[in-house]
Amino acid sequence: MRKFLAVLKREYIQRVRAKMFIVSTILLPVVMSLFGLVPAIILSIDAGGPMRVAVMDQTGKMYARLEEALASEETPEATDRGNPGPEMAGRAFKLEQVTSIGPDAAAQRSQLDERLRAKQLDGYLILPPDFMDHSRAEFFNNNPGDVLSRRILQRALNRAVREQRLVEAQVDPKTRQGLFQSVELESVKIGATGEERDSGGSFILVFAVGFIMYLAILMYGQIILGAVIEEKETRIAEILFSSVKPFTLMMGKLVGVSLVALTQLAIWATAFSVFALYGVNLLASRGMKMTSIPGIPFAHYVYFALFFLLGYFIYATIYALVGSMVTTTQEGGQLAMPIILILVVSFYLFLPVSRSPDSSFSFWVSMIPFTSPVAMLVRIVTQTPPFWQIALSLIIGFGTVILIMWIASRIYRVGMLMYGKRASIPEALRWARQA
């Protein structure tokens, strides 16, 4: 035990004190926050002012409706309904009515073309006389790449034509307003304790746990692999094995590097918690609209932590197993690619498991150690399975971790003394049986 702690302490302190650890601990939250803030800031930039659009309404009754529809798109209520206004695309609209009657229409269109070429307009819209019947309009502009503005204009046109058709059908204003009211669908879960309002917070947390698991494995898997083959590259294995058993050495390296990963994740989690407790209230007091953190049962947090640790250590031990078979880090990087692919496949199981959490398929994929960290979490937040299934999944998973670690240590014992040749799978199996 004393030698195991000595190896663990060396691996942990050496890596925590490294400059890269300190830089990545500080830099990654900053980068992640920039990914959230920079797109919002860019979209809010008014790069060219309002979009100047001339409307040639040959129906004689759609211009006012279109103006009202665009105005309603810009209101905060429209944004709250999940229907973002033009300002979300970085541009509002400034409409101009152009009257067109009979043979004057061709001359008016020529003038509009001239104004468009002279950049006095950003575009012009033609609503033909049969627009109410066929719902076909033409929009001329010099920037066909401005897809967002075109979609906003099309959405406003749809709303305007529906409104006008209701007016012509002599539907009163109160009824028209009710017809355009959005539907809010609230999900209610019938659990063992009765009805539970589902805010989607548990599903969000499942995605967060899965993403953090993927990130941790991607960041620290190669470090674990490199730590395992470190002595093989420096050729001091013979000296180490005279005083430390292979299993103790390998286990100390795996746990030491894993504690480094968990330390970094704990720092990030603490920073996020402080922001959630104080930063959200501060931003809300400045007038920014912030979404409240959804309520999640405490038991779910416990399950999330356990299955995160399970997922991390399963794939970390596989990296250690690969490291015991190869002679260089480059070879290990090539063999490690399937590990990430297995993890990605477990994310693809999210949809079938969430649709039928009680099916035989969902049960078995939540028992397979390589897919259970994600599949079982999805089952827990949809229809929580019996406790014995959750416990069985954890027992199988952590038992698999111990088994892989035992096999890896036996391969490691022989592989550390061999140089210049990567072990094949049959050779690795033979080493595991004979060591």
C-alpha positions in Angstrom: 0.0 0.0 0.0 2.9 2.3 0.8 4.4 1.9 -2.6 1.1 2.4 -4.3 0.6 5.7 -2.5 4.2 6.7 -3.4 3.5 6.1 -7.1 0.1 7.9 -6.8 1.7 10.9 -5.1 4.4 11.2 -7.7 2.0 11.1 -10.6 -0.5 13.5 -9.0 1.9 16.2 -7.7 4.1 16.1 -10.8 1.1 16.8 -13.1 -0.7 19.2 -10.9 2.3 21.4 -10.6 2.9 21.4 -14.4 2.3 24.7 -16.2 0.0 23.1 -18.7 -2.4 22.0 -16.0 -2.6 25.5 -14.5 -3.0 27.1 -18.0 -5.7 24.6 -19.1 -7.6 24.9 -15.9 -7.9 28.7 -16.3 -8.1 28.8 -20.1 -10.8 26.2 -20.8 -13.6 27.9 -18.8 -12.7 31.2 -20.6 -12.8 29.5 -24.0 -16.1 27.8 -23.2 -17.7 31.1 -22.0 -16.5 32.8 -25.2 -18.2 30.1 -27.3 -21.4 31.1 -25.6 -21.0 34.9 -25.5 -19.2 35.7 -28.7 -21.9 34.3 -31.1 -24.6 36.3 -29.1 -22.5 39.4 -29.3 -21.9 39.0 -33.1 -25.5 38.3 -33.8 -26.5 41.5 -31.9 -24.2 43.7 -34.1 -26.2 45.9 -36.4 -23.7 45.7 -39.3 -25.7 47.7 -41.9 -28.6 49.3 -40.2 -32.3 48.5 -41.0 -32.9 46.6 -44.2 -34.7 49.0 -46.6 -37.4 47.1 -48.4 -39.9 48.6 -50.9 -43.2 46.8 -51.1 -45.2 46.9 -54.3 -48.6 45.7 -53.0 -50.8 45.0 -56.0 -53.5 43.5 -53.8 -54.0 46.9 -52.2 -54.5 45.4 -48.7 -51.4 43.6 -47.6 -48.9 46.4 -46.9 -50.4 47.3 -43.5 -50.7 43.7 -42.5 -47.1 43.1 -43.4 -46.0 46.1 -41.4 -47.9 44.8 -38.3 -46.5 41.3 -38.7 -42.9 42.6 -38.8 -43.6 44.8 -35.8 -44.9 41.8 -33.9 -41.7 39.9 -34.8 -39.6 42.5 -33.0 -41.6 42.5 -29.7 -40.1 40.8 -26.6 -43.3 38.7 -26.5 -42.4 37.1 -29.9 -38.9 36.3 -28.6 -40.4 34.7 -25.4 -42.6 32.5 -27.6 -39.4 31.1 -29.2 -40.1 33.2 -32.3 -37.0 35.5 -32.6 -37.5 38.9 -34.0 -35.4 40.5 -36.8 -33.0 41.9 -34.4 -31.9 38.4 -33.5 -30.5 38.2 -37.1 -28.6 41.4 -36.6 -31.0 43.5 -38.7 -34.5 45.1 -38.5 -36.7 46.2 -41.5 -37.7 49.6 -42.8 -40.6 49.3 -45.2 -41.6 51.7 -48.0 -44.9 51.4 -49.8 -44.9 51.6 -53.6 -48.3 52.0 -55.3 -48.7 50.2 -58.6 -51.8 50.3 -60.8 -52.3 48.8 -64.2 -49.6 49.6 -66.9 -47.6 51.7 -64.4 -46.3 48.5 -62.8 -43.6 47.9 -65.3 -42.3 51.5 -65.0 -42.4 51.2 -61.2 -40.3 48.0 -61.4 -37.7 49.7 -63.6 -37.4 52.5 -61.1 -37.0 50.0 -58.3 -34.3 48.2 -60.2 -32.5 51.5 -60.6 -32.8 52.3 -56.9 -31.6 48.8 -56.1 -28.5 49.2 -58.3 -27.8 52.6 -56.8 -28.0 51.0 -53.3 -30.9 53.3 -52.3 -32.8 50.1 -51.4 -31.7 46.7 -50.0 -34.5 44.9 -51.8 -38.1 45.2 -53.0 -41.0 42.9 -52.6 -43.8 42.4 -55.2 -47.1 41.0 -54.1 -49.1 40.2 -57.3 -52.9 40.8 -57.5 -53.6 37.1 -57.0 -51.3 36.8 -54.0 -54.2 36.1 -51.6 -55.2 33.1 -53.8 -51.8 31.6 -54.7 -49.6 32.9 -51.9 -46.7 33.6 -54.2 -44.5 36.7 -54.0 -41.2 37.8 -55.5 -38.3 39.4 -53.5 -35.5 41.1 -55.4 -32.3 42.0 -53.7 -28.5 42.2 -54.3 -27.6 39.9 -51.5 -29.0 36.4 -52.0 -26.7 35.2 -49.2 -28.8 37.0 -46.6 -30.9 33.9 -45.8 -31.9 35.0 -42.3 -33.5 38.3 -43.5 -35.4 36.4 -46.2 -36.7 33.9 -43.7 -37.9 36.6 -41.4 -39.7 38.4 -44.2 -41.3 35.1 -45.3 -42.5 34.4 -41.8 -44.0 37.8 -41.5 -45.7 37.4 -44.9 -47.2 34.1 -43.7 -48.6 35.8 -40.6 -49.9 38.8 -42.6 -51.7 36.7 -45.2 -53.4 34.5 -42.5 -54.5 37.7 -40.7 -55.9 39.2 -43.9 -57.8 36.0 -44.8 -59.4 35.9 -41.3 -60.4 39.6 -41.7 -62.1 38.8 -45.1 -63.8 35.9 -43.4 -65.3 38.5 -41.0 -63.6 36.9 -37.9 -63.6 39.4 -35.0 -60.3 40.7 -33.7 -60.5 38.8 -30.3 -60.9 35.5 -32.1 -58.1 36.3 -34.5 -55.8 37.1 -31.6 -56.7 33.7 -30.0 -56.0 31.8 -33.2 -52.5 33.2 -33.3 -51.7 32.4 -29.7 -48.9 29.9 -29.3 -49.4 26.6 -27.5 -47.3 25.7 -24.4 -47.0 22.0 -23.8 -45.9 21.1 -20.3 -44.6 17.6 -19.7 -45.8 15.9 -16.5 -44.1 12.7 -15.4 -46.1 10.2 -13.4 -43.6 8.8 -10.9 -43.8 6.6 -7.9 -44.5 9.6 -5.7 -47.2 11.0 -8.0 -47.0 13.8 -10.6 -43.7 15.5 -11.2 -43.3 18.6 -13.5 -40.6 17.9 -16.0 -38.5 21.0 -16.9 -36.0 19.0 -19.0 -33.3 19.7 -16.5 -32.4 16.1 -16.0 -32.0 15.5 -19.7 -29.7 18.6 -19.9 -27.7 17.2 -17.1 -27.3 13.8 -18.9 -25.9 15.6 -21.9 -23.6 17.6 -19.6 -22.3 14.5 -17.8 -21.8 12.7 -21.2 -20.0 15.7 -22.6 -17.7 16.1 -19.6 -17.0 12.4 -19.6 -16.1 12.6 -23.3 -13.9 15.7 -22.6 -12.1 14.1 -19.7 -11.4 10.9 -21.6 -10.2 12.9 -24.7 -7.9 15.1 -22.5 -6.6 12.5 -20.1 -6.8 9.3 -22.0 -3.6 10.1 -23.9 -1.9 11.2 -20.6 -2.8 7.9 -19.0 -1.5 6.0 -22.0 1.7 8.0 -21.9 2.1 7.5 -18.2 1.8 3.7 -18.5 4.5 3.4 -21.2 6.7 6.1 -19.7 9.1 3.6 -18.1 9.1 1.5 -21.2 10.4 4.4 -23.3 13.0 5.3 -20.7 14.0 1.6 -20.2 14.0 1.7 -16.4 11.4 -1.0 -16.0 13.9 -3.6 -14.8 14.9 -1.3 -11.9 11.2 -0.5 -11.0 10.1 -4.1 -11.1 12.7 -5.0 -8.5 10.9 -2.9 -5.9 7.3 -2.4 -7.2 4.9 -5.0 -8.5 3.5 -4.3 -12.0 -0.1 -4.1 -10.7 0.9 -1.6 -8.0 2.9 0.6 -10.4 0.1 0.6 -13.1 -2.7 1.1 -10.6 -0.8 4.0 -9.0 -0.3 5.7 -12.4 -3.9 5.2 -13.4 -5.4 6.5 -10.1 -2.8 9.4 -9.9 -3.6 10.7 -13.4 -7.3 10.2 -12.8 -7.2 12.2 -9.6 -5.5 15.0 -11.6 -8.5 14.9 -14.0 -11.0 14.9 -11.2 -9.2 17.8 -9.5 -9.4 19.9 -12.7 -13.1 19.0 -13.2 -13.8 19.8 -9.5 -12.3 23.3 -10.0 -14.4 23.9 -13.1 -17.5 22.6 -11.3 -16.8 25.0 -8.4 -16.4 27.9 -10.8 -19.7 27.0 -12.5 -21.5 26.7 -9.2 -20.3 30.1 -8.1 -21.5 31.6 -11.4 -24.8 29.8 -11.0 -25.3 31.1 -7.5 -24.1 34.7 -7.9 -23.4 35.4 -11.5 -26.9 34.6 -12.7 -28.5 36.9 -10.0 -26.0 39.7 -10.9 -26.7 39.5 -14.6 -30.5 39.4 -13.9 -30.1 42.6 -11.7 -28.5 44.3 -14.7 -31.6 43.6 -16.8 -30.4 40.5 -18.7 -33.0 37.8 -18.9 -31.6 34.5 -17.4 -33.2 31.1 -17.3 -33.7 29.7 -13.8 -31.8 26.5 -13.0 -34.2 23.6 -13.2 -35.0 21.5 -10.1 -33.5 18.0 -10.2 -34.0 15.3 -7.6 -31.0 14.8 -5.3 -30.8 11.1 -6.1 -30.2 11.9 -9.7 -27.1 13.9 -8.8 -25.8 10.8 -6.9 -26.5 8.6 -9.9 -24.9 11.1 -12.3 -21.7 11.1 -10.2 -21.5 7.3 -9.9 -22.0 6.7 -13.6 -19.7 9.5 -14.6 -16.9 7.8 -12.5 -17.9 4.4 -14.0 -17.7 5.7 -17.6 -14.4 7.5 -16.9 -12.6 4.6 -15.3 -13.9 2.1 -17.8 -12.3 4.0 -20.7 -9.3 5.0 -18.7 -8.5 1.4 -17.9 -8.8 0.6 -21.6 -6.3 3.3 -22.3 -4.0 1.7 -19.7 -4.5 -1.7 -21.4 -3.5 -0.2 -24.8 -0.5 1.4 -23.1 0.7 -2.0 -21.8 0.6 -3.5 -25.3 2.5 -0.8 -27.3 6.1 0.5 -27.2 5.6 4.2 -28.0 3.0 6.9 -27.5 2.5 7.2 -31.2 1.5 3.6 -31.5 -0.9 4.0 -28.6 -2.5 7.0 -30.2 -3.3 4.9 -33.3 -4.8 2.1 -31.2 -6.8 4.5 -29.0 -9.1 5.7 -31.8 -11.6 2.8 -31.4 -12.0 3.7 -27.7 -13.5 7.1 -28.6 -15.6 5.5 -31.3 -17.1 3.1 -28.7 -18.0 6.1 -26.5 -19.5 8.0 -29.5 -21.7 4.9 -30.3 -23.1 5.0 -26.7 -24.3 8.6 -27.4 -26.2 7.4 -30.5 -28.1 5.0 -28.2 -29.7 8.1 -26.6 -32.8 8.3 -28.8 -33.8 4.6 -28.9 -33.3 4.3 -25.1 -35.3 7.5 -24.4 -38.2 6.3 -26.6 -38.5 2.9 -24.9 -36.6 2.9 -21.6 -38.3 -0.3 -20.4 -37.6 -2.3 -23.5 -35.3 -5.3 -23.5 -32.9 -3.4 -25.8 -32.6 -0.6 -23.3 -32.1 -3.0 -20.4 -29.2 -4.8 -22.1 -27.4 -1.7 -23.3 -27.7 -0.3 -19.8 -25.9 -3.4 -18.5 -23.1 -3.5 -21.0 -20.2 -1.7 -19.3 -19.1 0.3 -22.3 -22.6 1.8 -23.0 -24.2 1.7 -19.5 -22.8 5.1 -18.3 -25.0 6.9 -20.9 -27.8 4.4 -21.4 -28.6 3.9 -17.7 -28.6 7.7 -17.1 -31.2 8.1 -19.9 -33.3 5.4 -18.3 -33.1 7.0 -14.9 -34.3 10.4 -16.1 -37.1 9.0 -18.3 -38.6 6.1 -16.4 -36.4 5.3 -13.4 -35.8 1.5 -13.4 -35.9 -0.6 -10.3 -33.0 0.0 -7.9 -31.7 -3.6 -8.5 -31.1 -2.8 -12.2 -29.2 0.4 -11.3 -27.1 -1.5 -8.7 -26.5 -4.4 -11.1 -25.3 -2.0 -13.8 -22.8 -0.4 -11.4 -21.6 -3.7 -10.1 -21.0 -5.1 -13.6 -19.3 -1.8 -14.6 -16.9 -1.5 -11.7 -16.3 -5.2 -11.9 -15.3 -4.8 -15.5 -12.9 -2.0 -14.5 -11.2 -4.3 -12.0 -11.0 -7.1 -14.6 -9.5 -4.9 -17.3 -7.0 -3.5 -14.8 -6.0 -7.0 -13.8 -5.6 -8.1 -17.4 -3.7 -5.0 -18.2 -1.3 -5.4 -15.3 -0.4 -9.0 -16.4 0.2 -7.8 -20.0 2.1 -4.8 -18.6 4.4 -7.1 -16.6 5.6 -8.9 -19.8 5.3 -6.0 -22.2 7.4 -3.6 -20.1 10.4 -5.9 -20.6 10.0 -6.0 -24.4 11.3 -3.3 -26.8 10.9 -2.5 -30.4 7.8 -4.6 -31.1 4.1 -3.8 -30.5 2.3 -6.8 -29.1 -0.5 -8.3 -31.2 -3.8 -9.3 -29.6 -3.0 -13.0 -29.6 0.3 -12.3 -28.0 -1.3 -10.0 -25.3 -3.8 -12.7 -24.5 -1.0 -15.3 -24.1 0.9 -12.9 -21.8 -2.2 -12.5 -19.7 -2.5 -16.2 -19.3 1.1 -17.0 -18.6 2.1 -14.0 -16.5 
